[in-house]
């Protein structure tokens, strides 16, 4: 199973970006899908997560600005980021709890995509 992210880049403060993460491979079922971020010298923190029922949860720092969604038919999770701030600058990682055929449940991570917000 692989998670492949796309959509990062450089944007000015107040701008928007949309991240995508597609899961592929021997996937049986995907439960929670999530986005984490890690700024230089800091720990990796949860940004948003979405259950298989579509119910989202957000970190307080992004509520009202970010929106997480998923397309179960495409095994893909998205993160729409609006009103971006310089403090949103980080490497963003996709995470998914997946039951792989023949492998059982485990967490998988993407390779990370850089988001840089200039002031």
N, C-alpha and C positions, 0 to 999 in steps of 0.2 A: 504494500500500500504506500502511495506517495501523496503528499500535499504540495501543490505548486501554487505559489502566490504571484500576483501581478498587480500593477497599478500604483506603485509608489513613485516618488519623484520629489521635485522641488516646487514649492508654491509659496506665494506671498501670504502674509497674515491676512485673514479674512476670506481666503480662498477655499476651494473644495478639492477633494480627491476621492476616488472610489477604489477600494482594494477588492480584489477577488482571490479566492482560494478554491481550487478544484482538487477533489480527491479522486484517485484512480487506483486500479489494481483489483485484488481479490476481495472486494468489499461485500460483506454480508449486510450489515446494518450500521447506520451512523446515528449515534445518540447526540450528545451535546457538541456543538461546534462553537469555537470561540476565537477571539483575537486578543493577543497579549502585545505589550510593547516594552522595549528596554532602551532607556537612554544611556549614554556613556557614563560609566561609573555607578550606575544604579541597578537595582534588581528588576527582574522581569515582572511586570504587573498586568493583571487582567484589565482589559478595556471594555469588552462586551462579550456576552455569550448568548446562545439561542438554543433552546431545546428542540427535540424532534417535533414537539407540538407547536413550534413557532414562537414560544413565549421568550421575550428578550429580557436581559438584565444588563445594566450599565454601571460602570464606575461613576462616582459622583462627578468627577472632573470632566466627563464627556456628555453627561445627560443634557438633552436638549440640542446637542450639536451633532452627535454621531447617531447613525442608525444601522443596526445589524439586521441582515435578512438572509434567507437561504432558499435555494432551489433544490428540493430533494430529488427531482428527476435528473438533475445534472450533478448531484453530489457536490454542490458548490455553495460557499458562504461568501457574503459580501459585507463590506463595511463602507458606508457612505459617510464621509467626514466633511462637515461644513463648518464655517466660521473658525477655521484653523488658527491656532495660536503658536507662537514660537515654542512654547513649552510642550507642544504635541510632537516636537521633533524626537524621533526615535526609530529604532528598527522594529517593525511590526511583524509579529509571528502569528501564523494560523495554527490552531490546535483543534483536534477532533478526537472524540472517543469512538472508536470503530471496532466492530466485531468483524474480523477478517475471516474469510472462509478457511477453515482448518487451523486458525491461529488463535481464536478467542478474542476477548476484549482487551484493548490497550489504547493508550494515548499516542497519537501521532503528531508530529510537528512539521511545519513547513520550514523552508530555508531562511526565511526572513526577507522583508523588503524595506528599504530605507525611505522614510518620509522626513523631509526637511522643510521647515516653515521659516521663511525669512521675515524679519521685522521691517 
